[in-house]
Amino acid sequence: MALAIGFLLLLLGIVTFFAWLPITFYFLQGLTTFSLIFWGMLALLLGYSERKAKREFARAVNDQASDQSEEIAPTETV
């Protein structure tokens, strides 16, 4: 979800940078553009970090489960 919001904000920032109305104030246009691009990049970074953390957590859980099954498997009762 954060990636989608990030792409949307980044796209809006790029659109406001290139398609501003001549009536708007330069400062307001610059502030809006910078803010949209900044928050878009921040949301993309958070979304990427969240996905990476989920992948690493899933990998760690799978590794731990396989380690436990290897420890249990060799023991046999005679």
Sequence and secondary structure as in RCSB ss.txt:
>XXXX:A:sequence
MALAIGFLLLLLGIVTFFAWLPITFYFLQGLTTFSLIFWGMLALLLGYSERKAKREFARAVNDQASDQSEEIAPT
ETV
>XXXX:A:secstr
 HHHHHHHHHHHHHHHHHS  TTS HHHHHHHHHHHHHHHHHHHHHHHHHHHHHHHHHHHHHHHHHHHHHHHTT 
   
